[in-house]
Amino acid sequence: MRIAVVVGMMIAACGSPGTGGDDTVLPDGGDQTSTCTNYTPPALPDSQLVWHDAVALAAIDALTHFSVSGDSTFNSAGKITRFTHDETGTANDFTVDFTYDSAGRLTRRTFDASGATLDTTDDFTYTSAGKLSRWDHQADGATLDTTDDFTYTSAGKLSRWDHQADGATNDVTDDYTYTSHDLISRFTHQAAGTADDLTEDYSYDADGRLTHWHLDRSVGQDVDSTFTYGVCQH
């Protein structure tokens, strides 16, 4: 598990008025006789925050690509509808079929392997805004079935990722809360059957700069960090 670390920052250089060019930034409440340039704001801590919906959508795209040779069939939009791999003298033959909705999004992928019991079916559901809302994976002859549900805020930001795995105890639920300016304010991670539950809280100043980060872990080893900024650190 990755524990949060603070990414380094580059601090601006202060100089005389007019030396900053188009990127000059005046310090808030500071000495207005100086200017600050080339300031890079610090990044949020690299935490457990993972955009599971984006990762899942990338994985869905990868499902339509193959590293083996075979025959492919495409629809009128140029999307693959069937891929057939026939390897003479082996039991490695398989066929993959793809179904899409009217918007061209993948809604089903079926994998049929000859001589094997690991046939799989993946079903994908989307919100009215086109975001992935459910990924249901079923594997014949195995206890590897999983369901991933994705919930979003009215602004389209991920608010919950819920992962349920049949025959396993590693179900996971991640919740995300945001400020009125869509900055992450709380992240909670709950993993069934483990001691990996944690909560991360974030606070900001009026300029959207991170001022406080607190990590609360169920196994202890809590972390508390405070961030302050100089006059040139806008």
C-alpha positions in Angstrom: 0.0 0.0 0.0 1.3 3.5 -0.9 1.6 5.8 2.1 1.1 9.5 1.3 4.1 11.6 0.7 4.4 15.3 -0.1 5.6 16.2 -3.5 8.3 18.9 -3.6 7.6 22.4 -4.8 9.6 25.0 -6.7 9.5 28.4 -4.9 9.2 31.7 -6.8 11.9 34.2 -7.0 11.1 37.8 -5.9 12.4 40.8 -7.8 11.6 44.3 -8.6 8.3 45.4 -10.1 7.8 44.7 -13.8 10.4 42.0 -14.0 7.9 39.2 -14.1 6.5 39.6 -17.6 3.2 38.1 -18.4 3.5 35.5 -15.6 4.0 38.0 -12.8 2.0 37.2 -9.7 1.4 39.7 -6.9 1.6 38.1 -3.4 -1.7 38.2 -1.5 -1.5 40.6 1.4 2.3 40.9 1.0 4.7 43.6 0.0 3.3 45.0 -3.2 6.6 46.5 -4.1 7.9 43.1 -5.1 6.7 40.5 -7.6 6.9 36.8 -7.8 7.4 34.7 -10.9 7.6 31.1 -12.0 5.9 29.7 -9.0 4.7 26.1 -9.2 2.0 25.2 -6.6 2.7 22.2 -4.5 0.8 19.0 -5.5 -1.5 17.2 -3.2 0.0 14.3 -1.3 0.3 11.2 -3.4 -2.3 9.3 -1.4 -4.6 6.3 -2.0 -6.6 8.6 -4.2 -6.9 6.7 -7.5 -9.4 7.7 -10.2 -10.9 4.2 -10.5 -13.3 5.3 -13.2 -10.5 6.6 -15.5 -8.4 3.5 -14.8 -11.4 1.2 -15.6 -12.2 3.1 -18.9 -8.6 2.7 -19.9 -8.9 -1.1 -19.1 -12.0 -1.3 -21.2 -10.2 0.2 -24.2 -7.4 -2.3 -23.7 -9.9 -5.2 -23.9 -10.4 -4.5 -27.6 -6.7 -5.0 -28.4 -4.8 -8.2 -28.8 -1.2 -9.3 -28.7 -1.8 -12.4 -30.8 -2.7 -12.8 -34.5 -6.2 -13.7 -35.7 -9.2 -12.7 -37.8 -11.1 -9.6 -37.0 -14.6 -8.4 -38.0 -15.7 -4.7 -37.7 -18.9 -2.8 -37.7 -19.8 0.2 -39.9 -18.2 2.5 -37.4 -14.9 0.7 -37.6 -15.2 -0.9 -34.2 -14.2 -4.5 -33.7 -17.1 -6.9 -33.2 -15.4 -10.3 -33.3 -11.8 -11.5 -33.0 -11.0 -15.2 -33.7 -7.7 -16.9 -32.9 -7.1 -20.3 -34.4 -3.8 -21.9 -33.5 -3.4 -25.3 -35.3 -2.5 -28.3 -33.2 -3.2 -26.6 -29.9 -6.1 -26.0 -27.5 -5.4 -22.3 -27.5 -8.2 -21.3 -29.9 -10.6 -18.6 -28.7 -13.2 -16.1 -29.9 -14.1 -12.7 -28.5 -17.3 -10.9 -29.3 -18.0 -7.2 -28.7 -21.3 -5.3 -28.4 -21.7 -1.5 -28.4 -24.5 1.0 -27.6 -25.7 3.7 -29.9 -22.9 6.0 -28.7 -20.3 3.5 -29.6 -19.4 2.5 -26.1 -18.5 -1.1 -25.3 -21.4 -2.7 -23.5 -20.4 -6.4 -23.6 -17.4 -8.5 -24.2 -17.5 -12.3 -24.3 -14.5 -14.5 -24.3 -15.0 -18.1 -25.5 -12.0 -20.3 -25.2 -11.9 -23.7 -26.8 -11.0 -26.6 -24.4 -11.0 -24.3 -21.4 -13.5 -23.5 -18.7 -12.4 -19.9 -18.2 -14.9 -18.3 -20.5 -15.7 -14.8 -19.4 -18.4 -12.2 -19.9 -17.9 -8.5 -19.1 -20.9 -6.1 -19.1 -20.5 -2.4 -19.0 -23.2 0.2 -18.0 -22.9 4.0 -18.3 -24.5 7.1 -16.8 -26.5 9.5 -19.0 -23.3 11.6 -19.1 -21.4 8.7 -20.5 -19.4 7.8 -17.4 -18.9 4.2 -16.5 -21.4 3.2 -13.7 -20.9 -0.5 -13.5 -18.5 -3.2 -14.7 -19.7 -6.7 -14.1 -17.2 -9.5 -14.7 -18.3 -13.2 -14.8 -15.8 -16.1 -15.2 -17.2 -19.6 -15.8 -15.7 -22.4 -13.7 -14.0 -20.0 -11.3 -14.8 -17.9 -8.2 -13.4 -14.8 -9.9 -16.7 -12.9 -10.5 -16.5 -9.2 -9.6 -18.7 -6.2 -9.8 -17.4 -2.6 -9.8 -19.9 0.2 -9.2 -19.0 3.9 -9.8 -21.0 6.9 -8.4 -20.4 10.5 -9.2 -21.2 14.0 -8.0 -23.3 16.4 -9.9 -20.1 17.9 -11.2 -19.1 14.5 -12.6 -16.4 13.8 -10.1 -16.0 10.2 -8.7 -17.7 10.0 -5.2 -17.7 6.3 -4.7 -16.0 3.2 -6.1 -17.4 -0.1 -4.7 -15.7 -3.4 -5.6 -17.4 -6.7 -4.8 -15.6 -10.0 -5.4 -17.4 -13.3 -5.1 -15.7 -16.0 -3.1 -13.2 -13.5 -1.6 -13.0 -11.3 1.4 -11.2 -8.4 -0.3 -14.2 -6.2 -1.1 -13.3 -2.6 -1.3 -15.2 0.7 -0.9 -13.6 4.1 -1.5 -15.5 7.3 -0.9 -14.5 10.8 -2.0 -15.8 14.1 -0.6 -15.1 17.5 -2.2 -15.1 21.2 -1.2 -17.4 23.7 -2.9 -14.5 24.3 -5.2 -14.2 20.6 -6.2 -11.0 20.0 -4.2 -10.8 16.7 -2.4 -11.7 17.2 1.3 -12.0 13.6 2.5 -11.0 10.2 1.2 -12.0 7.0 3.0 -10.9 3.5 2.1 -12.5 0.4 3.5 -11.2 -3.1 2.7 -13.2 -6.0 4.1 -11.2 -8.7 5.9 -8.1 -6.5 6.2 -6.7 -3.9 8.6 -6.2 -1.4 5.8 -9.0 1.0 6.4 -8.0 4.6 6.4 -9.3 8.1 6.2 -7.5 11.2 4.7 -8.7 14.7 5.4 -7.6 17.8 3.5 -8.0 21.5 4.3 -7.2 24.5 2.1 -6.8 28.3 2.4 -8.8 30.9 0.4 -6.4 30.5 -2.6 -7.0 26.7 -2.8 -3.6 25.8 -1.3 -3.4 22.8 0.9 -2.9 23.8 4.5 -3.5 20.6 6.4 -3.5 16.9 5.7 -4.4 14.2 8.2 -4.1 10.4 7.6 -6.0 8.2 10.1 -5.2 4.5 9.7 -7.1 1.7 11.5 -3.8 0.1 12.4 -2.4 3.3 13.9 0.6 5.2 12.5 -1.5 8.3 11.9 0.1 11.2 10.1 -0.6 14.9 10.5 1.0 17.5 8.2 0.5 21.3 8.1 1.6 23.5 5.2 2.4 27.2 5.4 3.3 29.6 2.6 5.6 32.5 2.2 4.7 35.9 0.7 5.9 34.8 -2.8 4.1 31.4 -2.7 0.8 32.5 -4.3 
